[in-house]
Amino acid sequence: MAQAEKEVLIAVDGLRISATSDEGQEIPIVKGVDFQVHKGEVVALIGESGSGKTTISLAALAYTKPGLHFAGGEVRLHGEDLLTMAPLKQRAIRGAKVAYLAQSAAATFNPALTIGEQVTESAVLHGIMDQASATQRAEELYHALELPDPDRIGHRYPHQVSGGQLQRLMAAMALCGKPDLMVLDEPTTALDVTTQIEVLKAFKKVIREENSAAIYVTHDLAVVAQIADHIVVLYNGEVMEQGTADQIINDPQHAYTKRLMEAVRPRPMAGMGTEVSGDHHRDIDNLEVRAMTAGYGGLVNGEPKFPILKDINVSVKNGHVVGVIGESGCGKSTLARVMAGMLPPARGDIILDGDTLAGSLQERELNELQKVQFVFQMADTALNPKKLIGDIIGRPLTFYHGLKGKEKHQKVAEILQLVELPAEFASRYPMELSGGQKQRINLARALAADPEVMLCDEVTSALDSIVGANVIKLLTSLRDKTGVSFMFISHDLSTVASFADEIVVLYAGRVVEQGPTDEVLEPPFHPYTRLLISSVPEMRLGWLEDTLQKREMAVGIARGVEITAKGCPFFNRCPQGIKGTCDEQVAPLLKLNAGHEINCHLTLEQLNQVETETRLALDGAAA
């Protein structure tokens, strides 16, 4: 190894960070942490929520969150202690020498400015490069991060791109000024599996080529195994164990590290789902969409100006969980918005308990609104920060059921108990709660309406694996206790597989496969379903490189989702695509066992043959 690669870029020695109670007592948060980051390497800080990962990583910017203060230790960048620097010098380093990449892209971008203005702002502001050079650098990063329309995406506004694309644009923002160190705070947690691979690949490439370094904050050990050189395991503000990625992943010593290993979400496979209780069975479906087409921009000749969903048929049975999976931009959230009445369909029917609903929520009856509730992805933006928890949960109780006073307060306490939170939380504000607790309040508000169907849009995507698993257990318990049905939208196939009774695979606005969970996760698969399953990271070193070498994965990951007017939209990414057929004709419906359906031009025999060849290739690689 060359000497330059061994150079210590940042050294953390005896770092202590504390808070002060109302009584003036010091409460230790970070308790004497030591680690080093060398040039050209990635050091991962791992641990569950509350372990101090983000607090420690922010010390690399000489920053603490409000209410915290540095109580001791040093953080030396190029040998100079950041904590004792003058405030103006600290400020000059932030964004220039040390760039921070936050978890929530939606909260990072200003909706009133174009993407290009925001990506280049830091580099220009710090005088690292002029506007023209920064814009050129940004466009190079758009290409490297495989963003659609890279030459013009900078002219768009944040609301005009998908969540996954916004996350990659945030990476471009951090990388634009060529910082020495990047602090990456859960940058792939909210990304779909194929986008996550592309972003990880881009990070590895940039860090290697520019000889920069990164502190990577995450709870996902499978991701850590792909990108980290060194791993620091944290619990309650202390280092439990640290070492090379190989040592921590393959030979962990500490009991807590082993516990984290056990919490890694398993690869999706048949038999992971839950059993449906017969107590809530009914012959009629709770909620159904038939032959539905929807999009944005108004109608042109009866078709949406910007089509998103085409000829969708999906039903949610009583007391069942339907998981909807697919990458960013496939139309998952749009499907939920149509069902909720937020977006009227261009054509097709929405049916609730056998009765056709009006397309727009403004035209629906109060009892129809009450029966279908939407749970938003980001509890941070969904909950009013100025309202008490009791008022947030109490509002639908008054609106739908007319409850007031003591009766309402009692019901709020019952609902808090239902989501496994203490009744005292009614007098707290959202900012006083953890991420997992806020998501439970988000669910509690929807439950207060006493709905028949809850539309959950990526409700666990921003949570760590342990907290996310607890939320899934809670949802399963709620279904068993109340009989409520769920449409559970997610890009996380492992979570869907563990929770859903049925799976709908959505691609570019069309259903490509659907059926009972066990059937969908057993071959034969639609080629896109196989791509999604193959893209779930494994907790082993080298998995990312091995995956990207496969022809199928290289083709499937390198190209983005494109909504097409004819043929199968997956044709441009499909290794088995038949030119002249798949790109011209709508895929026929193949009906398999137990309601399992695949929309594909390949015959059942051809799909099975692909599966056999894939398995043989994997067995050969393992040997």
Secondary structure as UniProt FT lines:
FT   HELIX           3..6
FT   STRAND          8..20
FT   TURN            22..23
FT   STRAND          26..38
FT   TURN            39..40
FT   STRAND          42..46
FT   TURN            49..50
FT   HELIX           53..58
FT   HELIX           59..61
FT   TURN            66..67
FT   STRAND          68..77
FT   TURN            78..79
FT   STRAND          80..81
FT   HELIX           82..84
FT   HELIX           87..93
FT   TURN            95..97
FT   STRAND          98..101
FT   HELIX           105..108
FT   TURN            111..112
FT   HELIX           115..125
FT   TURN            126..127
FT   HELIX           131..144
FT   TURN            145..146
FT   TURN            150..152
FT   HELIX           153..155
FT   HELIX           158..160
FT   HELIX           163..175
FT   TURN            176..177
FT   STRAND          181..185
FT   TURN            187..190
FT   HELIX           193..210
FT   STRAND          213..218
FT   HELIX           221..227
FT   STRAND          230..235
FT   TURN            236..237
FT   STRAND          238..244
FT   HELIX           245..250
FT   HELIX           255..262
FT   TURN            270..271
FT   HELIX           278..280
FT   STRAND          287..300
FT   TURN            301..302
FT   STRAND          303..316
FT   TURN            318..319
FT   STRAND          321..325
FT   TURN            328..329
FT   HELIX           332..340
FT   STRAND          347..352
FT   TURN            353..354
FT   STRAND          355..356
FT   HELIX           361..363
FT   HELIX           366..371
FT   STRAND          372..375
FT   HELIX           379..382
FT   TURN            385..386
FT   HELIX           389..401
FT   HELIX           405..418
FT   TURN            419..420
FT   HELIX           423..427
FT   HELIX           430..432
FT   HELIX           435..448
FT   STRAND          453..457
FT   TURN            459..462
FT   HELIX           465..482
FT   STRAND          485..490
FT   HELIX           493..499
FT   STRAND          502..507
FT   TURN            508..509
FT   STRAND          510..516
FT   HELIX           517..520
FT   HELIX           527..534
FT   TURN            541..542
FT   HELIX           543..549
FT   HELIX           551..558
FT   TURN            569..570
FT   HELIX           571..573
FT   TURN            575..576
FT   TURN            579..584
FT   STRAND          589..591
FT   HELIX           593..595
FT   STRAND          597..599
FT   HELIX           604..622
//
